[in-house]
Amino acid sequence: MTFVDKFALLSSCRLFSTFFTRKKFQCISAVRFHMDIKNEAKSSMEIVNIPPIISTYRHALRTFDDKFKNEFTTNLSKLKIMMDSLKPEDLGFDATLGDPATWSQPNKAPCTYIEVFQNSRINMSIFVLQPGFKMPLHDHPHMHGLLKVIVGAVKIRSFSEYPLKDALDTIDFVVRAKHEAARLAHGFHKRRRLFAKVSNNSVCRANSETCTLTPTVSNYHEIEALEMPAAFFDILSPPYDTLIEGIGPRRCRYYQVVNEISSNVVELQETDVPRCFYCDQAPYLGPILA
């Protein structure tokens, strides 16, 4: 083979190698491009397919995390919007609890409690009320709350302490709690008596917006099921029984209206837990929250 022939053969091999390498590179790039599109689509699909209650749970944790307290108002508004669209199936709600026949069984408690999730920051739960049953007037000491009706309809009457007090900061609240603890330690067990203004008196249904309460607005409320069983999902923060520095566990207190001052101002008196109010429990059947 002459030098010219060898050179021509070498050039052909190089040309073929370059062509093959380029084609291989183009194939790899195409595969990677299609894989990127597929992964992006999969990622988008996963986001779309996150169950609503899991999204709500994650955002509730963020909303009531002190690390994000500068975003609290924005996060609370978003949490309310997320709860507005929740449906019974999102929470794995047992349809038999919405059947009037369930509530006619002997020895059935007038209220069923379902714990969805709880830690030191939030409590998520479902309450189911028998037709015509009224959850007694009670408070939520220095707590925020959101309530979404998911089955049936309830009449909610809420009160704010009157005159409306400014929101307490943490330091002021702790000082008052310690004062209350000292008062109780000395044997002063006088029950609370206060004036309150009606802040809400309406019927909420499964298609109604989420109701809210704050440490000062609508912090006292009573909830009555109408002619059918009713269920509502709520989020409270902090949960009942969490410790208040200097006083102990955060307790729920019950009240009754003892005086009608005007059409929308009443006097409330703290009372014992009404004997008619007791609950049984049912398991949470929705997506696992962790």
C-alpha positions as CSV (number, residue, x, y, z in Angstrom):
1,M,0.0,0.0,0.0
2,T,1.4,3.3,-1.0
3,F,1.8,6.3,1.2
4,V,-1.1,8.0,-0.6
5,D,-3.3,5.0,-0.1
6,K,-2.5,4.9,3.6
7,F,-3.2,8.6,4.0
8,A,-6.5,8.3,2.3
9,L,-7.5,5.3,4.5
10,L,-6.5,7.1,7.7
11,S,-8.5,10.2,6.6
12,S,-11.5,8.1,5.9
13,C,-11.3,6.4,9.3
14,R,-11.0,9.8,11.1
15,L,-13.9,11.1,9.2
16,F,-16.0,8.1,10.1
17,S,-14.9,8.3,13.7
18,T,-15.8,12.0,13.9
19,F,-19.2,11.3,12.3
20,F,-19.9,8.4,14.6
21,T,-18.9,10.4,17.7
22,R,-21.1,13.3,16.7
23,K,-24.1,11.1,16.1
24,K,-23.5,9.3,19.4
25,F,-23.3,12.7,21.1
26,Q,-26.5,13.8,19.4
27,C,-28.2,10.6,20.5
28,I,-27.0,11.0,24.1
29,S,-28.1,14.7,24.1
30,A,-31.5,13.7,22.7
31,V,-31.9,11.0,25.3
32,R,-30.9,13.4,28.1
33,F,-33.3,16.0,26.7
34,H,-36.2,13.6,26.6
35,M,-35.3,12.3,30.1
36,D,-35.2,15.9,31.4
37,I,-38.7,16.5,29.9
38,K,-39.9,13.2,31.4
39,N,-38.5,14.0,34.9
40,E,-39.9,17.5,34.8
41,A,-43.3,16.2,33.8
42,K,-43.0,13.6,36.6
43,S,-42.0,16.3,39.1
44,S,-44.9,18.4,38.0
45,M,-47.2,15.4,38.3
46,E,-46.0,14.7,41.8
47,I,-46.7,18.3,42.8
48,V,-50.2,18.1,41.3
49,N,-50.8,14.8,43.0
50,I,-49.9,15.8,46.5
51,P,-53.2,15.1,48.6
52,P,-54.8,18.4,49.7
53,I,-54.6,17.5,53.3
54,I,-50.9,16.9,53.1
55,S,-50.4,20.3,51.5
56,T,-52.6,21.9,54.2
57,Y,-50.7,20.1,57.0
58,R,-47.3,21.2,55.6
59,H,-48.4,24.8,55.3
60,A,-50.0,24.8,58.8
61,L,-46.6,23.7,60.3
62,R,-45.0,26.6,58.5
63,T,-47.7,29.1,59.4
64,F,-47.3,28.5,63.1
65,D,-43.5,28.1,63.2
66,D,-41.8,31.0,65.0
67,K,-39.0,30.9,62.4
68,F,-41.5,32.3,59.9
69,K,-43.4,34.7,62.2
70,N,-42.6,37.6,59.9
71,E,-44.8,35.9,57.3
72,F,-47.5,34.9,59.7
73,T,-50.4,37.1,58.3
74,T,-49.6,36.0,54.7
75,N,-49.3,32.3,55.6
76,L,-52.5,32.4,57.7
77,S,-54.4,33.8,54.8
78,K,-53.0,31.1,52.5
79,L,-53.8,28.4,55.0
80,K,-57.4,29.6,55.2
81,I,-57.7,29.5,51.3
82,M,-56.3,25.9,51.3
83,M,-58.8,24.8,53.9
84,D,-61.7,26.4,52.0
85,S,-61.4,23.7,49.3
86,L,-61.1,20.7,51.6
87,K,-63.7,17.9,51.1
88,P,-64.7,14.9,53.2
89,E,-62.8,12.5,50.9
90,D,-59.6,14.5,51.3
91,L,-59.7,13.5,55.0
92,G,-60.8,9.9,54.5
93,F,-64.1,10.8,56.2
94,D,-66.2,7.7,57.2
95,A,-69.5,8.3,55.4
96,T,-71.4,6.3,58.0
97,L,-70.7,9.1,60.5
98,G,-72.9,11.3,58.2
99,D,-75.7,8.8,58.3
100,P,-78.5,9.8,60.8
101,A,-79.0,6.1,61.6
102,T,-75.5,6.0,63.1
103,W,-76.6,8.6,65.7
104,S,-79.8,6.8,66.7
105,Q,-77.9,3.8,68.1
106,P,-78.1,3.3,71.8
107,N,-75.4,4.8,74.0
108,K,-73.9,6.7,71.1
109,A,-72.0,9.8,72.3
110,P,-73.4,13.1,70.9
111,C,-70.0,14.0,69.5
112,T,-67.3,11.9,67.8
113,Y,-63.7,13.1,67.9
114,I,-61.1,12.2,65.3
115,E,-57.5,13.2,65.8
116,V,-55.8,13.9,62.5
117,F,-52.5,15.2,63.8
118,Q,-51.0,16.8,66.8
119,N,-47.6,18.0,68.0
120,S,-46.5,20.9,70.3
121,R,-47.3,23.5,67.6
122,I,-50.7,22.5,66.0
123,N,-53.7,20.3,66.6
124,M,-55.6,19.1,63.5
125,S,-58.9,17.2,64.2
126,I,-62.4,16.4,63.1
127,F,-65.5,16.8,65.2
128,V,-68.8,15.1,64.2
129,L,-72.0,16.2,65.9
130,Q,-75.3,14.4,66.1
131,P,-78.3,16.2,64.6
132,G,-79.4,19.1,66.9
133,F,-76.5,18.8,69.3
134,K,-74.8,22.0,70.4
135,M,-71.1,22.0,71.4
136,P,-71.1,24.2,74.5
137,L,-69.7,27.7,74.6
138,H,-66.0,27.5,75.3
139,D,-62.8,29.5,74.9
140,H,-59.4,29.1,73.2
141,P,-56.8,30.6,75.5
142,H,-54.3,32.7,73.5
143,M,-54.9,30.5,70.5
144,H,-55.5,30.9,66.7
145,G,-58.0,28.6,65.1
146,L,-59.5,27.7,61.7
147,L,-62.7,25.7,61.3
148,K,-64.0,24.2,58.0
149,V,-67.4,22.5,57.8
150,I,-67.0,19.4,55.6
151,V,-70.4,17.6,56.1
152,G,-73.8,19.0,56.8
153,A,-74.3,22.5,58.4
154,V,-73.7,24.1,61.8
155,K,-74.8,27.3,63.4
156,I,-71.8,29.1,64.9
157,R,-72.2,31.9,67.5
158,S,-68.8,33.5,68.3
159,F,-68.0,36.2,70.9
160,S,-65.1,38.6,71.4
161,E,-64.3,40.0,74.8
162,Y,-65.8,43.4,75.2
163,P,-64.4,46.0,75.0
164,L,-62.0,44.4,72.5
165,K,-58.6,44.1,74.0
166,D,-55.4,44.7,72.1
167,A,-53.6,41.5,71.1
168,L,-51.2,40.4,73.8
169,D,-47.6,39.9,73.0
170,T,-45.9,36.8,74.4
171,I,-44.2,38.6,77.3
172,D,-47.4,40.3,78.4
173,F,-49.3,37.0,78.2
174,V,-46.6,35.2,80.3
175,V,-46.8,38.0,83.0
176,R,-50.6,37.7,83.2
177,A,-50.4,33.9,83.3
178,K,-47.9,34.0,86.2
179,H,-50.3,36.4,88.0
180,E,-53.2,34.0,87.5
181,A,-51.1,31.1,88.7
182,A,-50.2,33.0,91.9
183,R,-53.9,33.9,92.5
184,L,-54.9,30.3,92.2
185,A,-52.0,29.1,94.4
186,H,-53.4,31.4,97.2
187,G,-56.8,29.7,97.0
188,F,-58.7,32.3,94.8
189,H,-60.8,30.1,92.6
190,K,-63.3,32.7,91.5
191,R,-64.6,31.8,88.1
192,R,-64.3,34.3,85.2
193,R,-67.1,36.6,84.4
194,L,-66.8,38.9,81.4
195,F,-68.6,41.0,78.9
196,A,-68.5,39.8,75.3
197,K,-69.7,41.1,71.9
198,V,-71.2,38.8,69.3
199,S,-68.7,38.6,66.4
200,N,-70.4,35.9,64.3
201,N,-73.9,34.4,64.3
202,S,-74.4,32.4,61.1
203,V,-74.9,29.1,59.5
204,C,-71.9,27.5,57.9
205,R,-72.2,24.7,55.4
206,A,-69.8,22.4,53.5
207,N,-69.5,25.0,50.8
208,S,-68.9,27.9,53.2
209,E,-65.6,29.6,53.8
210,T,-63.3,28.6,56.7
211,C,-64.1,30.4,59.9
212,T,-61.3,31.8,62.0
213,L,-60.6,32.9,65.5
214,T,-57.6,34.7,67.1
215,P,-56.5,35.3,70.7
216,T,-58.8,38.3,70.9
217,V,-61.4,38.0,68.1
218,S,-64.1,35.3,68.1
219,N,-62.1,33.5,70.8
220,Y,-65.3,32.1,72.4
221,H,-67.8,30.1,70.4
222,E,-70.6,27.5,70.4
223,I,-71.4,25.2,67.5
224,E,-74.7,23.6,66.8
225,A,-75.5,20.9,64.2
226,L,-78.8,21.5,62.4
227,E,-81.2,18.8,61.3
228,M,-78.5,16.4,60.0
229,P,-75.2,15.1,61.4
230,A,-72.5,17.7,60.8
231,A,-68.7,17.4,60.7
232,F,-66.0,20.1,60.8
233,F,-62.2,20.0,60.4
234,D,-60.2,22.4,62.6
235,I,-56.7,23.5,63.2
236,L,-55.7,25.1,66.6
237,S,-52.4,26.6,67.5
238,P,-51.1,26.1,70.1
239,P,-53.0,23.0,71.0
240,Y,-55.0,22.6,74.3
241,D,-52.9,21.2,77.2
242,T,-49.7,22.8,75.9
243,L,-47.9,24.4,78.8
244,I,-48.3,28.1,79.6
245,E,-45.2,29.3,81.4
246,G,-45.8,29.8,85.1
247,I,-49.4,28.4,85.1
248,G,-49.4,24.9,83.6
249,P,-51.4,23.2,80.8
250,R,-53.6,25.3,78.6
251,R,-57.1,24.4,79.6
252,C,-60.4,24.8,77.8
253,R,-63.0,26.7,79.9
254,Y,-66.8,26.6,79.4
255,Y,-69.3,29.5,79.8
256,Q,-72.9,30.3,79.8
257,V,-74.7,33.6,78.9
258,V,-76.0,35.0,82.2
259,N,-77.1,38.4,81.0
260,E,-78.2,40.0,77.8
261,I,-76.9,43.5,77.9
262,S,-78.0,44.4,74.4
263,S,-78.8,42.8,71.1
264,N,-75.1,42.0,70.5
265,V,-73.4,42.3,73.9
266,V,-73.8,39.7,76.7
267,E,-72.3,38.8,80.0
268,L,-70.6,35.4,80.2
269,Q,-70.0,33.3,83.3
270,E,-67.5,30.4,83.5
271,T,-69.1,27.1,84.3
272,D,-68.3,23.4,84.7
273,V,-68.1,21.2,81.7
274,P,-71.7,20.5,80.8
275,R,-72.6,16.9,81.5
276,C,-74.3,16.6,78.1
277,F,-71.0,17.1,76.3
278,Y,-68.9,14.0,75.9
279,C,-67.2,12.3,73.0
280,D,-66.3,8.9,71.6
281,Q,-63.5,8.5,69.2
282,A,-63.0,7.3,65.6
283,P,-59.8,6.7,63.7
284,Y,-58.4,9.0,61.1
285,L,-58.6,7.3,57.7
286,G,-57.0,9.9,55.4
287,P,-53.5,10.2,54.1
288,I,-50.7,9.7,56.6
289,L,-49.2,13.0,57.9
290,A,-45.6,12.9,59.1
